[in-house]
Amino acid sequence: MKEEDWSTTVTHATTCDPGVEIYSYGVAEENCELLFTFFYDLVGVLTNGDYVPASDLDQFQQLKVKSWKLPAFKKFEEREKLGVLIPDYLMMNGCPVRAVSLNNDAGPSVQARTTWQYPNDMAAQHVFGDRHPLNGFSRATVLSNNDAGPSNQGTLPFSQPMYEQTVHQGNGQHDPSMAQNGIPYYLPQGNILNDQGSLSAQPTPFHNFLPVPADEMITGASLTDEQTKYFSTTDSLGTLENVIPGPELDIPLKQGNWRQLLGINTGDLKQVIIACGKAVAANDMYATELLISELGQLVSVSGDPMQRLGAYMLEGLVARFSSSGSKLYKSLKYKEPTSSELMSYMHFLYEMCPSYKFGYMSANGAIAEAVKGENLVHIIDFQIAQGSQWTTMIQALAVRPGGPPCLRITGIDDSNSAYAQGSGLDMVGTRLHNVSASCGVPFEFNAVHAASHEVYLKHLDIRPGEVIVVNFAYQLHHTPDESVSTENHRDRIIRMIKSLSPRVVTLVEQESNTNTAPFFSRYLETFDYYTAVFESIDFALPRDDKIRVNTEQHCLGRDIISLIACEGAERVERHEVFGTWKARFAMAGFRPYPLSSMVNSTIKTLLDDYHSWYRLEERDGVLYLGWKSRVLVVSSAWR
């Protein structure tokens, strides 16, 4: 069997000699038949009695047909081994002429099972463009009333774009099969990604099933009861490599064949990760299951950096592919460690990954300079977390020439977060009170139990005479913007802070573009960004260190899963590059407050204790910290 690229396939097909034998593969899902030569080159497609040469297929149709080649080749190989592969057509005058009856048991015709009978010929008009009528040719049979198929809901011909909401001609109604959150459900019962079989009870969205017969559905990939429970409750991210060891697909293709078709080298983890995201983005069920199987065998939460990253990306892909992204992420939030445990993990990440320490230290440097000589200082922290940032600030203010100021900190944190649960926010306040008392700094703490988008002026308790400082450290990307809600809380918060006339506003954010990018672009950006993060951590601790594994799972893994699995308001990780943040602050009336050379030199000294591949650059008073050539974090100040 020869697997050629598309251009070669078309070349072979257009040079078929008259009388050449043609083998067909029926795709009842789309009411069509694929026609191949003895070399398995695609000749064309038959649909509703019309013939479309391969050279006339548009790009979308080419990709769709290409995905059908795998099951077609499988069937041809099986029949060839049994000695029963018989041609169905002959090419005569550039058109196929049937050589045997349509349902000849010896041939591979009409292998797929139908899920829906076209109500009229108009539905099929959308499938292909330039068609050639065949006089006297009987239309391809579409099997009906077969409950072995994956669904009895309607599907539209595959020329419709997968992410567009389709409208039926004639009645103008939206296709009721569209998925929630724009993610299509197209998994049959028994599939590895069917969460306890629950998808079958939900409305069946636009799916475009691939032509796998019901009796040939992939069954070896199904999960055990315990594994299914994992996907619904997510006991622990640490069990990932045991839960998805790489399902055994019931596909007797030669090992290299499908990889060659997908352009993947054996064992190339990076290629598999990228190809898997591409398959999910294209709603290619068949390729996705193959790639998920391959990826599951290559990743490990305790392996090298790419294996560790791949484990979390795999879990995100599984959640997205099974349309359970928001459910999985919510279960992850519910299964968070205790407040004290998470604080411990965050402190550990702070120590082993300088990008976090860099952000907090640079913000503190800007704040210390801005409040020099002031006696009443009010710091508003929009995500105080464990409050570690302010321990060093209090210690610095305690030794300030002229004595320390009266310090008041308003700590904001989502009441549903692990930091705030179990009186976590109050614990932070108590800890900061103790630090202030030991340093002789007058201190007051104001706890605001709310998410950032729920904060308004009434929560901030602004008092006359105090100098206001606002801190956005790794927080604003969690606040929904105009792409999520017309309320655009991201810009609303920035404008609200501007109305307070703050002395300085510090902004620390990851340099990544994942907010409004389409899925596959966001997927690649996530892969590139976190590759650098996991590589940098790899130089700090042994790979089998349990604290490292737990820290990566709870502090990085959940973010990766949110980026990949969730959409809309459910996706809380929405990073933007500095240029976008700069535009938002400028529109609100802020101007840059350049970080001083002293802050720059302090950060450079900090990096001396870490790997030489960390890079620090200052441009126009803005600090950029990166790993190798990848910028990870940008720190800036505004007033």
Helices and strands as residue ranges (DSSP letters): H 6-14, E 21-27, G 28-30, E 32-36, E 42-47, E 50-53, G 54-56, H 59-82, E 89-92, E 95-98, H 121-124, E 132-133, G 180-182, G 195-201, G 214-216, H 225-233, G 237-239, H 240-243, H 255-262, H 269-281, H 285-298, H 305-321, H 325-334, H 339-352, H 354-370, E 376-381, H 388-398, E 406-413, G 421-423, H 424-439, E 443-449, G 452-454, G 457-459, E 467-473, G 476-478, H 489-498, E 504-510, H 519-538, H 546-552, I 553-557, H 558-565, G 568-570, H 578-587, H 597-607, E 614-619, E 622-627, E 630-638
